Amino acid sequence: MSSPPTPILETLDARGLLCPLPVIRTQDTITNLAPGTLLDVLATDPGTLHDIPAWCRVHGHEVVETEREGRDIRIRVKVVAT
């Protein structure tokens, strides 16, 4: 019996970008990723904490985890459909 494959993890560095650029870059990156891939979006714009999860709900992707430490934000998105 084999274990499930480890998901591929990609990183998008959107630190220093302001709305709507982190969402646009997330969308552009996800269009090139296979379903099941995890994407870590790194950002500093606090609006991404709302904008990226909202974008994911509309486009059928899943926010797996959100983390904030000081100005740094990490949002892990699971690509469900492209």
C-alpha positions as CSV (number, residue, x, y, z in Angstrom):
1,M,0.0,0.0,0.0
2,S,1.5,3.3,-1.0
3,S,1.1,6.6,0.7
4,P,-0.6,9.5,-1.1
5,P,1.8,11.7,-3.1
6,T,3.3,14.8,-1.5
7,P,1.7,17.9,-3.0
8,I,4.0,20.2,-5.0
9,L,4.6,23.4,-3.2
10,E,5.2,26.6,-5.1
11,T,5.8,30.1,-3.8
12,L,4.7,33.5,-5.1
13,D,6.5,36.5,-3.6
14,A,4.1,39.4,-3.7
15,R,5.6,41.3,-0.8
16,G,5.7,45.1,-1.4
17,L,2.8,44.9,-3.9
18,L,-0.4,46.7,-3.3
19,C,-4.0,45.8,-4.2
20,P,-4.9,44.5,-6.7
21,L,-1.5,43.2,-7.8
22,P,-1.2,40.3,-5.2
23,V,-4.5,38.9,-6.4
24,I,-3.6,39.4,-10.1
25,R,-0.3,37.7,-9.6
26,T,-2.0,34.8,-7.7
27,Q,-4.4,34.3,-10.6
28,D,-1.7,34.4,-13.2
29,T,0.4,31.9,-11.2
30,I,-2.4,29.5,-10.5
31,T,-3.4,29.2,-14.2
32,N,0.0,27.5,-14.8
33,L,-0.3,25.0,-11.8
34,A,-1.8,21.6,-11.7
35,P,-4.7,20.7,-9.5
36,G,-3.5,19.6,-6.1
37,T,-0.5,22.0,-6.1
38,L,-0.1,24.2,-3.0
39,L,0.8,27.8,-3.5
40,D,2.3,29.9,-0.8
41,V,1.5,33.6,-1.5
42,L,3.8,35.9,0.5
43,A,2.5,39.4,0.9
44,T,2.7,42.6,3.0
45,D,-0.6,44.2,1.9
46,P,-3.1,43.6,4.7
47,G,-5.9,43.6,2.1
48,T,-4.7,40.2,0.8
49,L,-6.1,38.6,4.0
50,H,-9.5,39.3,2.6
51,D,-8.9,39.6,-1.2
52,I,-7.2,36.3,-1.9
53,P,-9.6,34.1,0.1
54,A,-12.5,35.9,-1.6
55,W,-10.9,35.3,-5.0
56,C,-10.4,31.6,-4.1
57,R,-14.1,31.2,-3.2
58,V,-15.2,32.7,-6.5
59,H,-12.7,30.6,-8.5
60,G,-13.1,27.3,-6.7
61,H,-9.7,27.1,-4.9
62,E,-9.1,26.3,-1.3
63,V,-7.3,28.4,1.3
64,V,-5.5,25.9,3.4
65,E,-3.8,28.2,5.9
66,T,-3.3,31.9,6.6
67,E,-0.4,33.2,8.8
68,R,0.6,36.7,9.8
69,E,3.7,37.7,11.6
70,G,4.3,41.4,11.8
71,R,3.9,42.8,8.3
72,D,4.5,39.5,6.6
73,I,1.5,37.5,5.5
74,R,1.5,33.9,4.1
75,I,-1.6,32.5,2.5
76,R,-1.4,28.8,1.4
77,V,-3.8,28.0,-1.4
78,K,-4.6,24.6,-2.8
79,V,-5.3,24.6,-6.5
80,V,-8.5,22.8,-7.1
81,A,-9.4,23.6,-10.7
82,T,-7.7,25.7,-13.3
